[in-house]
Amino acid sequence: MLKKLSLIIVLVLIGGLLIYKGVGVKKNPAASTTVPTVTQEEKNITVEQPTSDTSVASPILLKGSARVFESVVSIALTDDNGIVLFEGTAIANAPDVGQFGPFEKEIAFNTNAAGGTLTVYQASAKDGSRIDVVTIPLKFK
């Protein structure tokens, strides 16, 4: 009797482990209720909004997360002719040093150009060069 009970316990534990690990369980990807977020990212910067080739008007709402030096995220918006329409920074609200934190910035601009490029990056602490660069082509309304 004790052997049968021990065997049943072992089988239940193994079955529970297999279910926990997802072995033999087929998931229907179409049944997922979460909508994937389109992001553009580099090693330490992720931009969620706006996405590439989006039609935008002023002001643009930039959203993302970053793990950057002193939490400073650098931003530049240029038109198709290379004219700088906006330069500035946003602060990533990281819970601690070395962790990602969300950032948000409203970018106002004025142009007659048909499009441009939003560049989000980290200015190198060593020499000020652009690192972790995320480049997002945009269409202007």
BATIKOL-460970 format. One line per 2 residues: their letters; for each residue x, y, z negated of N, C-alpha, C, O, CB. Coordinates in nm, 4 decimals. Glycine has a CB too. Example, Ala and Ser with C-alpha at 12.3 -4.5 7.8 and 13.67 -1.06 7.14 Angstrom:
! BATIKOL-460970
AS> 1.3190 -0.5690 -0.7800 1.2300 -0.4500 -0.7800 1.3200 -0.3300 -0.7800 1.4236 -0.3319 -0.8465 1.1308 -0.4473 -0.9046; 1.2850 -0.2250 -0.7080 1.3670 -0.1060 -0.7140 1.2900 0.0030 -0.7870 1.3409 0.1138 -0.8039 1.4084 -0.0598 -0.5725;
! end
This chain:
! BATIKOL-460970
ML> 0.0817 -0.1196 0.0000 0.0000 0.0000 0.0000 0.0861 0.1261 0.0000 0.0580 0.2210 0.0731 -0.0930 -0.0002 -0.1201; 0.1904 0.1265 -0.0818 0.2810 0.2397 -0.0905 0.3549 0.2602 0.0420 0.3806 0.3739 0.0817 0.3810 0.2190 -0.2050;
KK> 0.3895 0.1491 0.1114 0.4566 0.1595 0.2414 0.3653 0.2246 0.3443 0.4094 0.3088 0.4226 0.5010 0.0207 0.2907; 0.2368 0.1855 0.3443 0.1422 0.2422 0.4400 0.1225 0.3920 0.4140 0.1170 0.4717 0.5077 0.0068 0.1680 0.4322;
LS> 0.1123 0.4287 0.2889 0.0939 0.5685 0.2525 0.2164 0.6505 0.2928 0.2026 0.7617 0.3437 0.0674 0.5818 0.1015; 0.3349 0.5967 0.2703 0.4587 0.6651 0.3083 0.4661 0.6820 0.4596 0.5060 0.7876 0.5086 0.5816 0.5874 0.2573;
LI> 0.4279 0.5784 0.5336 0.4288 0.5849 0.6794 0.3303 0.6904 0.7286 0.3621 0.7662 0.8203 0.3948 0.4476 0.7399; 0.2134 0.6964 0.6704 0.1124 0.7957 0.7094 0.1647 0.9371 0.6837 0.1473 1.0258 0.7673 -0.0202 0.7724 0.6319;
IV> 0.2273 0.9580 0.5707 0.2819 1.0898 0.5370 0.3894 1.1305 0.6375 0.3913 1.2444 0.6842 0.3400 1.0895 0.3940; 0.4779 1.0382 0.6703 0.5842 1.0663 0.7666 0.5245 1.1001 0.9022 0.5681 1.1960 0.9660 0.6801 0.9465 0.7789;
LV> 0.4253 1.0233 0.9479 0.3630 1.0499 1.0772 0.2926 1.1854 1.0792 0.2991 1.2573 1.1789 0.2638 0.9393 1.1114; 0.2264 1.2202 0.9709 0.1593 1.3505 0.9628 0.2625 1.4631 0.9671 0.2412 1.5640 1.0343 0.0739 1.3604 0.8334;
LI> 0.3726 1.4467 0.8967 0.4780 1.5479 0.8972 0.5399 1.5637 1.0360 0.5637 1.6758 1.0808 0.5862 1.5116 0.7957; 0.5658 1.4529 1.1035 0.6224 1.4580 1.2384 0.5231 1.5234 1.3342 0.5612 1.6062 1.4170 0.6597 1.3159 1.2876;
GG> 0.3976 1.4865 1.3229 0.2938 1.5458 1.4088 0.2830 1.6956 1.3853 0.2718 1.7728 1.4805 0.1576 1.4788 1.3835; 0.2863 1.7370 1.2595 0.2813 1.8801 1.2274 0.4016 1.9542 1.2828 0.3877 2.0660 1.3326 0.2735 1.9004 1.0768;
LL> 0.5181 1.8946 1.2750 0.6390 1.9557 1.3275 0.6316 1.9699 1.4792 0.6708 2.0726 1.5345 0.7615 1.8736 1.2879; 0.5809 1.8658 1.5465 0.5681 1.8720 1.6918 0.4695 1.9815 1.7339 0.4927 2.0528 1.8316 0.5228 1.7359 1.7470;
IY> 0.3620 1.9938 1.6610 0.2645 2.0991 1.6913 0.3269 2.2353 1.6661 0.3108 2.3274 1.7462 0.1358 2.0820 1.6065; 0.3989 2.2483 1.5538 0.4642 2.3739 1.5192 0.5649 2.4149 1.6262 0.5733 2.5327 1.6610 0.5335 2.3620 1.3835;
KG> 0.6399 2.3211 1.6778 0.7408 2.3492 1.7805 0.6794 2.3629 1.9193 0.7487 2.4040 2.0125 0.8457 2.2393 1.7818; 0.5523 2.3300 1.9357 0.4858 2.3442 2.0642 0.5102 2.2279 2.1577 0.4809 2.2400 2.2766 0.5297 2.4698 2.1296;
VG> 0.5624 2.1152 2.1105 0.5879 2.0003 2.1949 0.4541 1.9417 2.2379 0.3689 1.9119 2.1543 0.6747 1.8946 2.1214; 0.4365 1.9256 2.3661 0.3145 1.8649 2.4174 0.1969 1.9610 2.4248 0.0876 1.9211 2.4650 0.2775 1.7487 2.3326;
VK> 0.2168 2.0850 2.3874 0.1092 2.1823 2.3929 0.1302 2.2685 2.5163 0.2325 2.3354 2.5303 0.1040 2.2689 2.2635; 0.0324 2.2661 2.6051 0.0413 2.3474 2.7252 -0.0365 2.4755 2.7010 -0.1517 2.4734 2.6577 -0.0127 2.2711 2.8500;
KN> 0.0292 2.5874 2.7300 -0.0341 2.7167 2.7108 -0.0783 2.7707 2.8452 -0.0089 2.7563 2.9458 0.0612 2.8155 2.6408; -0.1932 2.8321 2.8451 -0.2464 2.8934 2.9647 -0.2051 3.0401 2.9652 -0.2587 3.1184 2.8868 -0.4010 2.8779 2.9722;
PA> -0.1112 3.0797 3.0513 -0.0658 3.2185 3.0506 -0.1778 3.3169 3.0826 -0.1730 3.4317 3.0383 0.0469 3.2361 3.1494; -0.2770 3.2749 3.1575 -0.3869 3.3639 3.1915 -0.4762 3.3911 3.0707 -0.5531 3.4872 3.0714 -0.4691 3.3047 3.3050;
AS> -0.4670 3.3080 2.9673 -0.5516 3.3246 2.8505 -0.4945 3.4250 2.7518 -0.5591 3.4556 2.6516 -0.5717 3.1922 2.7824; -0.3761 3.4766 2.7774 -0.3134 3.5720 2.6863 -0.3936 3.7010 2.6824 -0.4376 3.7509 2.7860 -0.1681 3.6005 2.7285;
TT> -0.4125 3.7549 2.5624 -0.4887 3.8784 2.5486 -0.3983 4.0005 2.5422 -0.4477 4.1132 2.5439 -0.5757 3.8726 2.4251; -0.2675 3.9808 2.5348 -0.1770 4.0953 2.5283 -0.1411 4.1400 2.6689 -0.1175 4.0579 2.7575 -0.0495 4.0606 2.4483;
VP> -0.1372 4.2697 2.6881 -0.0998 4.3258 2.8164 0.0494 4.3556 2.8113 0.0942 4.4284 2.7228 -0.1833 4.4543 2.8497; 0.1270 4.3011 2.9041 0.2711 4.3256 2.8990 0.3026 4.4733 2.9232 0.2398 4.5385 3.0067 0.3438 4.2385 3.0026;
TV> 0.3987 4.5239 2.8504 0.4436 4.6612 2.8673 0.5584 4.6616 2.9665 0.6553 4.5871 2.9517 0.4863 4.7245 2.7314; 0.5466 4.7458 3.0673 0.6535 4.7573 3.1655 0.7577 4.8504 3.1060 0.7275 4.9644 3.0709 0.6007 4.8102 3.3044;
TQ> 0.8780 4.8025 3.0950 0.9842 4.8860 3.0401 1.1034 4.8880 3.1335 1.1232 4.7982 3.2154 1.0262 4.8365 2.9016; 1.1804 4.9914 3.1188 1.3066 5.0009 3.1895 1.4104 5.0181 3.0812 1.3974 5.1053 2.9953 1.3091 5.1195 3.2951;
EE> 1.5128 4.9360 3.0846 1.6028 4.9391 2.9714 1.7485 4.9236 3.0081 1.7845 4.8726 3.1142 1.5657 4.8339 2.8766; 1.8286 4.9685 2.9183 1.9722 4.9527 2.9202 2.0037 4.8888 2.7851 1.9119 4.8622 2.7076 2.0499 5.0917 2.9436;
KN> 2.1272 4.8642 2.7560 2.1658 4.7938 2.6347 2.1065 4.8558 2.5078 2.0590 4.7831 2.4206 2.3158 4.7907 2.6241; 2.1086 4.9869 2.4963 2.0664 5.0531 2.3729 1.9488 5.1481 2.3894 1.9092 5.2149 2.2939 2.1807 5.1280 2.3158;
IT> 1.8926 5.1547 2.5096 1.7794 5.2444 2.5341 1.6733 5.1711 2.6155 1.7037 5.1069 2.7160 1.8257 5.3736 2.6078; 1.5499 5.1817 2.5712 1.4365 5.1263 2.6435 1.3347 5.2378 2.6665 1.2968 5.3083 2.5729 1.3727 5.0067 2.5656;
VE> 1.2907 5.2533 2.7911 1.1889 5.3529 2.8243 1.0614 5.2793 2.8620 1.0608 5.1958 2.9524 1.2361 5.4470 2.9404; 0.9540 5.3111 2.7919 0.8234 5.2495 2.8186 0.7367 5.3366 2.9082 0.6542 5.2863 2.9845 0.7504 5.2220 2.6878;
QP> 0.7561 5.4675 2.8983 0.6732 5.5616 2.9730 0.7557 5.6838 3.0052 0.8210 5.7365 2.9152 0.5459 5.6005 2.8937; 0.7569 5.7318 3.1269 0.6870 5.6845 3.2454 0.7626 5.5685 3.3108 0.8797 5.5445 3.2815 0.6684 5.7991 3.3456;
TS> 0.6947 5.4990 3.3979 0.7567 5.3881 3.4703 0.8020 5.4367 3.6083 0.7606 5.5429 3.6547 0.6578 5.2681 3.4836; 0.8868 5.3579 3.6721 0.9420 5.3950 3.8030 0.8335 5.4221 3.9054 0.7318 5.3530 3.9116 1.0335 5.2857 3.8543;
DT> 0.8581 5.5248 3.9854 0.7731 5.5640 4.0971 0.6316 5.6046 4.0567 0.5397 5.6004 4.1384 0.7656 5.4522 4.1947; 0.6145 5.6437 3.9309 0.4860 5.6947 3.8848 0.4691 5.8371 3.9358 0.5666 5.9117 3.9449 0.4757 5.6893 3.7295;
SV> 0.3459 5.8756 3.9690 0.3160 6.0140 4.0039 0.2905 6.0894 3.8748 0.2028 6.0524 3.7968 0.1932 6.0242 4.1009; 0.3669 6.1946 3.8524 0.3570 6.2699 3.7271 0.3406 6.4186 3.7548 0.3811 6.4695 3.8593 0.4811 6.2459 3.6396;
AS> 0.2799 6.4866 3.6579 0.2690 6.6316 3.6599 0.3258 6.6825 3.5282 0.3396 6.6070 3.4319 0.1202 6.6788 3.6810; 0.3577 6.8082 3.5251 0.4120 6.8669 3.4028 0.2995 6.8897 3.3024 0.1923 6.9371 3.3399 0.4855 6.9999 3.4333;
PI> 0.3219 6.8574 3.1780 0.4403 6.7982 3.1163 0.4354 6.6450 3.1227 0.3280 6.5849 3.1215 0.4529 6.8448 2.9703; 0.5532 6.5839 3.1295 0.5666 6.4383 3.1264 0.5818 6.3960 2.9808 0.6546 6.4600 2.9049 0.6889 6.3894 3.2131;
LL> 0.5139 6.2889 2.9415 0.5341 6.2340 2.8076 0.6300 6.1155 2.8203 0.5967 6.0130 2.8799 0.3972 6.1906 2.7414; 0.7482 6.1315 2.7638 0.8507 6.0268 2.7640 0.8406 5.9504 2.6334 0.8394 6.0102 2.5258 0.9941 6.0865 2.7831;
KG> 0.8334 5.8161 2.6428 0.8276 5.7308 2.5241 0.9236 5.6150 2.5409 0.9399 5.5612 2.6504 0.6841 5.6792 2.4993; 0.9866 5.5773 2.4314 1.0763 5.4638 2.4353 1.1331 5.4345 2.2985 1.0830 5.4836 2.1972 1.1877 5.4880 2.5337;
SA> 1.2385 5.3538 2.2959 1.3098 5.3270 2.1711 1.4587 5.3209 2.2021 1.4997 5.2881 2.3134 1.2606 5.1941 2.1041; 1.5386 5.3534 2.1005 1.6823 5.3604 2.1238 1.7603 5.3269 1.9977 1.7135 5.3433 1.8850 1.7212 5.4987 2.1739;
RV> 1.8811 5.2794 2.0224 1.9801 5.2543 1.9172 2.1052 5.3283 1.9637 2.1913 5.2720 2.0313 2.0073 5.0965 1.8932; 2.1130 5.4567 1.9256 2.2173 5.5439 1.9775 2.2864 5.6200 1.8644 2.2344 5.6286 1.7532 2.1587 5.6419 2.0794;
FE> 2.4049 5.6754 1.8945 2.4850 5.7487 1.7972 2.4068 5.8677 1.7426 2.3547 5.9496 1.8183 2.6168 5.7959 1.8603; 2.3998 5.8755 1.6119 2.3288 5.9815 1.5401 2.1833 5.9965 1.5849 2.1234 6.1027 1.5679 2.4012 6.1131 1.5587;
SV> 2.1267 5.8901 1.6422 1.9867 5.8841 1.6865 1.9505 5.9857 1.7943 1.8324 6.0143 1.8141 1.8966 5.9043 1.5692; 2.0487 6.0403 1.8638 2.0237 6.1425 1.9657 2.0135 6.0776 2.1038 2.1086 6.0166 2.1526 2.1358 6.2498 1.9645;
VS> 1.8976 6.0918 2.1648 1.8718 6.0427 2.3001 1.8776 6.1632 2.3935 1.8064 6.2614 2.3723 1.7323 5.9684 2.3100; 1.9601 6.1569 2.4947 1.9733 6.2676 2.5901 1.8830 6.2445 2.7103 1.8604 6.1311 2.7525 2.1201 6.2834 2.6359;
IA> 1.8314 6.3553 2.7647 1.7322 6.3486 2.8726 1.7654 6.4523 2.9787 1.8003 6.5659 2.9467 1.5886 6.3708 2.8178; 1.7543 6.4127 3.1051 1.7698 6.5067 3.2165 1.6661 6.4733 3.3230 1.6440 6.3566 3.3551 1.9148 6.5012 3.2759;
LT> 1.6037 6.5758 3.3766 1.5097 6.5600 3.4875 1.5612 6.6454 3.6022 1.5809 6.7659 3.5867 1.3627 6.6009 3.4465; 1.5828 6.5828 3.7174 1.6286 6.6547 3.8363 1.5319 6.6291 3.9508 1.4647 6.5260 3.9547 1.7726 6.6118 3.8756;
DD> 1.5253 6.7228 4.0432 1.4410 6.6986 4.1606 1.5223 6.6254 4.2666 1.6403 6.5967 4.2466 1.3842 6.8322 4.2174; 1.4586 6.5955 4.3795 1.5254 6.5202 4.4865 1.6475 6.5918 4.5436 1.7320 6.5286 4.6070 1.4278 6.4926 4.5978;
NG> 1.6578 6.7234 4.5218 1.7715 6.8019 4.5712 1.8823 6.8133 4.4674 1.9832 6.8795 4.4916 1.7255 6.9411 4.6123; 1.8646 6.7493 4.3516 1.9657 6.7540 4.2468 1.9542 6.8741 4.1549 2.0399 6.8942 4.0688 2.1002 6.7530 4.3081;
IV> 1.8505 6.9539 4.1714 1.8302 7.0709 4.0860 1.7777 7.0238 3.9504 1.6809 6.9481 3.9425 1.7312 7.1728 4.1523; 1.8428 7.0698 3.8449 1.8043 7.0301 3.7086 1.6779 7.1053 3.6696 1.6754 7.2283 3.6679 1.9195 7.0585 3.6062;
LF> 1.5731 7.0297 3.6384 1.4453 7.0871 3.5975 1.4297 7.0890 3.4457 1.3564 7.1710 3.3905 1.3308 7.0093 3.6600; 1.5003 6.9969 3.3792 1.4938 6.9888 3.2326 1.6178 6.9178 3.1816 1.6632 6.8195 3.2401 1.3647 6.9146 3.1855;
EG> 1.6715 6.9681 3.0729 1.7771 6.9000 2.9985 1.7466 6.9186 2.8512 1.7153 7.0290 2.8066 1.9201 6.9551 3.0353; 1.7560 6.8097 2.7760 1.7284 6.8197 2.6341 1.7552 6.6878 2.5635 1.8168 6.5970 2.6193 1.5850 6.8631 2.6114;
TA> 1.7086 6.6794 2.4417 1.7279 6.5587 2.3618 1.6003 6.5238 2.2878 1.5091 6.6052 2.2733 1.8436 6.5769 2.2628; 1.5972 6.4003 2.2418 1.4917 6.3517 2.1527 1.5624 6.2760 2.0407 1.6763 6.2320 2.0568 1.3859 6.2596 2.2292;
IA> 1.4958 6.2613 1.9297 1.5533 6.1890 1.8163 1.4814 6.0554 1.8005 1.3588 6.0501 1.7911 1.5431 6.2730 1.6855; 1.5597 5.9473 1.7975 1.5044 5.8133 1.7734 1.4856 5.7983 1.6224 1.5784 5.8215 1.5449 1.5987 5.6994 1.8316;
NA> 1.3671 5.7600 1.5824 1.3337 5.7465 1.4411 1.3650 5.6049 1.3932 1.2742 5.5265 1.3657 1.1850 5.7804 1.4167; 1.4933 5.5730 1.3834 1.5376 5.4390 1.3431 1.5303 5.4246 1.1915 1.5608 5.5191 1.1187 1.6817 5.4117 1.3927;
PD> 1.4899 5.3064 1.1433 1.4822 5.2854 0.9986 1.6188 5.2816 0.9310 1.6289 5.3074 0.8110 1.4092 5.1574 0.9700; 1.7239 5.2498 1.0065 1.8580 5.2439 0.9497 1.9607 5.2497 1.0629 1.9268 5.2283 1.1793 1.8765 5.1148 0.8643;
VG> 2.0843 5.2782 1.0288 2.1935 5.2854 1.1257 2.2059 5.1520 1.1994 2.2014 5.0456 1.1376 2.3271 5.3217 1.0555; 2.2216 5.1583 1.3314 2.2392 5.0377 1.4117 2.1103 4.9682 1.4503 2.1136 4.8614 1.5114 2.3242 4.9426 1.3387;
QF> 1.9962 5.0273 1.4155 1.8677 4.9672 1.4508 1.7962 5.0546 1.5531 1.8205 5.1750 1.5617 1.7795 4.9477 1.3250; 1.7075 4.9921 1.6306 1.6272 5.0660 1.7268 1.5212 5.1474 1.6538 1.4694 5.1071 1.5497 1.5618 4.9704 1.8283;
GP> 1.4909 5.2622 1.7112 1.3839 5.3464 1.6595 1.3103 5.4096 1.7749 1.3695 5.4343 1.8799 1.4386 5.4541 1.5645; 1.1817 5.4365 1.7576 1.1040 5.4974 1.8654 1.1406 5.6449 1.8847 1.1802 5.7134 1.7904 0.9542 5.4839 1.8365;
FE> 1.1267 5.6915 2.0077 1.1425 5.8338 2.0365 1.0336 5.8763 2.1332 0.9770 5.7948 2.2060 1.2833 5.8645 2.0948; 1.0059 6.0047 2.1320 0.9029 6.0605 2.2179 0.9405 6.2049 2.2485 0.9904 6.2764 2.1616 0.7618 6.0513 2.1512;
KE> 0.9165 6.2477 2.3723 0.9489 6.3852 2.4107 0.8547 6.4297 2.5209 0.8307 6.3561 2.6166 1.0965 6.3973 2.4568; 0.8016 6.5499 2.5074 0.7209 6.6099 2.6125 0.8138 6.6951 2.6981 0.8846 6.7816 2.6465 0.6027 6.6951 2.5533;
IA> 0.8134 6.6705 2.8286 0.9059 6.7364 2.9202 0.8265 6.8258 3.0159 0.7550 6.7770 3.1033 0.9904 6.6314 2.9992; 0.8401 6.9555 2.9981 0.7733 7.0513 3.0857 0.8692 7.0923 3.1972 0.9887 7.1104 3.1738 0.7247 7.1759 3.0058;
FN> 0.8161 7.1066 3.3177 0.8993 7.1445 3.4315 0.8149 7.2164 3.5353 0.6919 7.2119 3.5309 0.9674 7.0208 3.4935; 0.8826 7.2833 3.6297 0.8151 7.3546 3.7370 0.8953 7.3332 3.8649 1.0136 7.3668 3.8712 0.8000 7.5072 3.7040;
TN> 0.8305 7.2771 3.9664 0.8991 7.2527 4.0935 0.7974 7.2358 4.2060 0.6800 7.2066 4.1832 0.9895 7.1278 4.0838; 0.8465 7.2552 4.3271 0.7666 7.2268 4.4466 0.8137 7.0991 4.5142 0.7581 7.0589 4.6164 0.7735 7.3441 4.5453;
AA> 0.9153 7.0352 4.4585 0.9715 6.9130 4.5169 0.8700 6.7991 4.5098 0.7816 6.7980 4.4241 1.1022 6.8730 4.4444; 0.8842 6.7042 4.6005 0.7943 6.5894 4.6058 0.8270 6.4839 4.5008 0.7410 6.4047 4.4624 0.7990 6.5272 4.7427;
GG> 0.9515 6.4833 4.4549 0.9906 6.3814 4.3576 1.1212 6.4161 4.2911 1.1830 6.5190 4.3186 1.0012 6.2459 4.4236; 1.1613 6.3266 4.2024 1.2858 6.3491 4.1314 1.3249 6.2276 4.0498 1.2734 6.1176 4.0698 1.2744 6.4706 4.0418;
TL> 1.4170 6.2500 3.9576 1.4688 6.1408 3.8756 1.4755 6.1834 3.7301 1.5289 6.2892 3.6966 1.6076 6.0965 3.9248; 1.4202 6.0987 3.6447 1.4311 6.1164 3.5002 1.5443 6.0266 3.4535 1.5431 5.9061 3.4789 1.2955 6.0826 3.4260;
TV> 1.6413 6.0843 3.3857 1.7558 6.0090 3.3368 1.7583 6.0183 3.1850 1.7615 6.1271 3.1276 1.8887 6.0618 3.3984; 1.7568 5.9013 3.1214 1.7607 5.8933 2.9753 1.8895 5.8199 2.9410 1.9178 5.7133 2.9958 1.6324 5.8196 2.9153;
YQ> 1.9672 5.8775 2.8502 2.0998 5.8205 2.8251 2.1503 5.8583 2.6864 2.0879 5.9351 2.6133 2.1994 5.8674 2.9319; 2.2638 5.8021 2.6539 2.3349 5.8355 2.5317 2.4637 5.9073 2.5731 2.5361 5.8608 2.6611 2.3649 5.7068 2.4447;
AS> 2.4910 6.0204 2.5092 2.6172 6.0895 2.5347 2.7239 6.0206 2.4502 2.7092 6.0087 2.3286 2.6073 6.2439 2.5012; 2.8303 5.9757 2.5142 2.9368 5.9039 2.4459 2.9971 5.9890 2.3344 3.0298 6.1059 2.3551 3.0452 5.8624 2.5453;
AK> 3.0113 5.9292 2.2161 3.0756 5.9984 2.1039 3.2236 6.0209 2.1336 3.2858 6.1104 2.0764 3.0587 5.9177 1.9730; 3.2786 5.9411 2.2212 3.4216 5.9500 2.2538 3.4522 6.0696 2.3443 3.5417 6.1488 2.3152 3.4683 5.8208 2.3216;
DG> 3.3764 6.0821 2.4554 3.4108 6.1862 2.5528 3.2900 6.2596 2.6117 3.3063 6.3413 2.7023 3.4896 6.1253 2.6643; 3.1704 6.2321 2.5622 3.0506 6.3011 2.6113 2.9953 6.2470 2.7414 2.8938 6.2969 2.7900 3.0804 6.4445 2.6290;
SR> 3.0590 6.1459 2.7993 3.0091 6.0896 2.9255 2.8763 6.0170 2.9021 2.8431 5.9807 2.7893 3.1137 5.9923 2.9873; 2.8026 5.9971 3.0085 2.6731 5.9283 2.9990 2.6940 5.7778 2.9901 2.7589 5.7174 3.0755 2.5835 5.9628 3.1206;
ID> 2.6379 5.7182 2.8849 2.6399 5.5723 2.8706 2.4980 5.5240 2.8427 2.4108 5.6032 2.8070 2.7373 5.5276 2.7562; 2.4753 5.3952 2.8589 2.3417 5.3362 2.8407 2.2377 5.4129 2.9214 2.1328 5.4508 2.8693 2.3025 5.3351 2.6912;
VV> 2.2673 5.4352 3.0473 2.1845 5.5201 3.1337 2.0633 5.4426 3.1873 2.0769 5.3340 3.2437 2.2685 5.5751 3.2511; 1.9445 5.5017 3.1681 1.8206 5.4503 3.2276 1.7753 5.5546 3.3273 1.7513 5.6697 3.2907 1.7087 5.4208 3.1186;
TI> 1.7634 5.5149 3.4543 1.7247 5.6066 3.5613 1.5865 5.5689 3.6124 1.5615 5.4540 3.6488 1.8283 5.6043 3.6768; 1.4968 5.6674 3.6146 1.3581 5.6416 3.6537 1.3189 5.7372 3.7671 1.3023 5.8570 3.7443 1.2617 5.6581 3.5315;
PL> 1.3040 5.6841 3.8897 1.2571 5.7693 3.9995 1.1091 5.8023 3.9794 1.0300 5.7167 3.9398 1.2794 5.6998 4.1371; 1.0731 5.9279 4.0072 0.9351 5.9733 3.9874 0.8846 6.0484 4.1108 0.9630 6.1014 4.1895 0.9252 6.0634 3.8624;
KF> 0.7539 6.0516 4.1254 0.6881 6.1330 4.2288 0.6167 6.2447 4.1547 0.5504 6.2203 4.0539 0.5868 6.0475 4.3186; 0.6301 6.3685 4.2046 0.5652 6.4817 4.1409 0.4315 6.5105 4.2077 0.4192 6.5045 4.3300 0.6553 6.6053 4.1458;
K> 0.3312 6.5419 4.1257 0.1984 6.5770 4.1771 0.1931 6.7249 4.2105 0.0897 6.7745 4.2553 0.0883 6.5413 4.0746;
! end
